Amino acid sequence: MPTIAIVGAGPGLGLPIAREFGSHGYDVALIARNPTKLARLEDALRRDGVTAAAFPADVTDKDGLSEALADVTAHFGSIDVLEYSPAASGAVDIRNVTPTDVAAQIDHHLYGAMTATDAVLPAMLAAGAGTLLFTTGITSVTPWPEYGDVSIGAAALRNWSVNLGHGLAGTGVTVAHVAIGVWIGTSPPEGFGHLPATEIARRFYTLNQNQESTELIIS
């Protein structure tokens, strides 16, 4: 069976993506830093009939993240799809952002994604197939002053991932960046559009099936 590794797995987006891919025959590897929450996600997927396993790791711990992804490969045999969407944290107004704030966001968004990619890309290139999916919020495309630090980190990930897609052209490995600019679920704040998590998850699966490097902005 093909395998998707979801880095930053959580109940809001990671679980619906896992269910969507699982419904199409994928095994699911769940990676996040909280073992208790991972266990709940794993149990939920197993109740749905999806083969899933949890691998605790923090995206800012480069050695730990690389080891977790190596464990996924050892457990399932391969990683065919990598989906990277660690929850964004921080909300420093652009007028008050410091170099320390920016460094933390770059570490969380960009360096974590690069570490995860380094762990899976060689095998994908050898196989001539694979999908890398990178997820950010809409601030990666349209910066919000209220989220000055997050906007910088997310934009760095967006720039790198889109450029990576160009660099991997013709290898069989495709890259998609997804910027989510809607409220996931129901009861959004006033002025926000919203979509069900299941609909967003279906779009991730469609990106994987299309097998072409692209960018999707959901707004």
C-alpha positions in Angstrom: 0.0 0.0 0.0 1.2 3.6 -0.6 1.9 5.7 2.5 1.3 9.3 3.4 3.3 10.9 6.2 1.5 13.8 7.8 3.9 16.1 9.6 2.1 18.4 12.1 -0.9 16.0 12.3 -3.8 17.4 14.3 -7.6 17.0 14.5 -8.4 20.1 12.4 -6.7 19.4 9.1 -4.4 16.4 9.5 -7.1 14.0 10.5 -9.4 14.8 7.5 -6.4 14.5 5.1 -5.5 11.2 6.7 -9.1 9.9 6.3 -9.3 11.1 2.7 -6.0 9.4 1.7 -6.9 6.4 3.9 -10.2 6.0 2.0 -8.2 5.6 -1.2 -6.0 2.8 0.2 -3.2 4.8 1.8 -1.5 3.8 5.0 -1.1 6.8 7.2 1.9 7.9 9.4 1.1 10.6 11.9 3.9 12.9 13.1 3.5 15.6 15.8 5.1 16.4 19.1 2.3 15.4 21.4 2.1 11.6 21.8 -1.3 11.7 23.6 -3.0 13.6 20.8 -1.3 11.4 18.2 -2.7 8.3 20.0 -6.2 9.8 19.7 -5.8 10.4 16.0 -4.4 6.9 15.5 -7.4 5.4 17.3 -9.9 7.4 15.3 -8.4 6.3 12.0 -8.3 2.7 13.0 -12.0 2.9 13.9 -12.5 4.1 10.3 -10.6 1.1 9.0 -7.5 3.1 8.1 -4.1 1.6 8.8 -2.3 4.2 10.8 0.7 4.6 13.1 2.0 7.5 15.2 5.6 8.7 15.3 6.1 11.6 17.9 8.6 14.3 16.8 8.9 18.1 17.0 9.5 19.8 13.7 12.1 22.1 15.3 14.1 19.0 16.4 15.9 18.2 13.1 17.4 15.0 14.3 14.2 13.8 15.9 12.1 14.6 12.8 14.6 12.8 10.5 14.6 9.8 12.8 10.8 9.7 12.9 10.6 9.7 9.1 13.2 7.0 8.9 11.0 5.0 11.4 8.0 5.5 9.1 9.9 4.1 6.1 11.1 1.2 8.2 7.5 0.5 9.4 5.5 1.0 6.2 8.3 0.4 3.6 8.1 3.7 1.8 6.8 7.3 2.0 4.9 8.1 -1.2 3.4 11.4 -0.1 4.7 13.9 2.4 2.2 16.5 3.8 3.8 19.2 6.0 1.4 21.4 8.0 2.6 22.1 11.5 0.3 24.4 13.4 1.4 28.1 13.2 2.0 29.7 16.5 2.8 33.3 17.3 1.1 36.6 16.5 3.6 39.4 16.7 2.6 42.7 15.1 4.9 43.6 12.3 5.8 46.8 14.1 7.2 44.8 17.0 8.8 41.8 15.2 12.3 41.1 16.3 15.0 38.9 14.6 14.4 36.4 17.3 10.7 36.1 16.4 11.6 35.7 12.7 14.2 33.0 13.5 11.7 31.0 15.4 9.2 31.1 12.5 11.8 30.2 9.9 12.8 27.3 12.1 9.2 26.2 12.4 8.0 26.6 8.9 11.0 26.5 6.5 13.7 24.5 8.3 11.3 21.8 9.4 10.0 21.4 5.9 13.5 21.2 4.5 14.4 18.6 7.1 11.4 16.5 6.3 12.0 16.8 2.6 15.7 15.8 3.0 14.5 12.6 4.8 12.1 11.5 2.0 13.3 13.0 -1.3 16.2 10.7 -2.1 13.9 7.6 -2.1 11.3 9.4 -4.2 13.9 10.5 -6.7 15.2 6.9 -6.9 11.6 5.7 -7.5 10.9 8.4 -10.0 7.6 9.2 -8.1 6.4 11.0 -5.1 4.4 14.0 -3.9 5.4 16.8 -1.5 2.6 18.9 -0.1 3.3 22.0 1.9 0.6 23.9 3.7 0.5 27.4 5.0 -2.0 30.1 5.9 -3.0 32.9 3.5 -0.5 35.2 5.2 2.2 33.4 3.1 0.6 35.1 0.1 -1.1 38.2 1.6 0.8 39.3 4.7 -1.2 40.5 7.7 0.4 43.1 10.0 -1.1 41.4 13.0 0.7 38.2 12.2 4.0 39.8 11.2 6.2 36.9 12.4 4.1 34.1 11.1 3.7 35.9 7.7 7.5 35.9 7.3 8.0 32.3 8.1 5.1 31.1 6.0 6.2 33.2 3.0 9.7 31.7 3.3 8.2 28.2 3.1 6.0 29.2 0.2 8.9 30.6 -1.8 11.1 27.6 -1.2 8.4 25.0 -1.9 7.3 26.7 -5.2 10.9 26.9 -6.3 11.5 23.3 -5.3 8.7 22.3 -7.6 10.4 24.0 -10.5 13.7 22.4 -9.6 12.2 18.9 -9.5 10.5 19.2 -12.9 11.0 16.1 -15.0 12.0 13.9 -12.0 8.5 12.3 -11.3 8.4 14.0 -7.9 5.8 16.8 -7.7 5.4 19.6 -5.2 2.3 21.6 -4.3 2.0 24.5 -2.0 -1.5 25.1 -0.4 -2.3 28.4 1.2 -5.5 28.2 3.2 -7.4 31.4 3.5 -10.7 30.1 4.9 -11.9 29.0 8.2 -11.8 25.2 8.5 -15.1 23.9 9.6 -18.2 25.8 10.7 -18.9 29.0 12.8 -16.2 31.2 11.4 -15.4 34.6 12.8 -17.4 37.5 11.2 -16.0 38.2 7.7 -14.3 34.9 7.2 -15.3 32.4 4.5 -15.3 28.8 5.5 -15.1 25.3 4.1 -15.6 21.8 5.6 -12.4 20.1 6.5 -13.5 17.2 4.3 -13.7 19.4 1.2 -10.2 20.8 1.9 -8.9 17.3 2.3 -10.4 16.2 -1.0 -8.4 19.0 -2.7 -5.2 17.7 -1.2 -5.9 14.3 -2.7 -6.7 15.8 -6.0 -3.4 17.6 -6.0 -1.6 14.3 -5.4 -3.5 12.7 -8.2 -2.8 15.5 -10.7 0.9 14.8 -10.5 2.1 18.3 -11.4 3.8 20.9 -9.4 1.5 23.7 -8.6 0.1 26.1 -6.0 -3.4 26.2 -4.7 -4.8 29.2 -2.8 -8.0 28.4 -1.0 -9.8 31.7 -0.3 
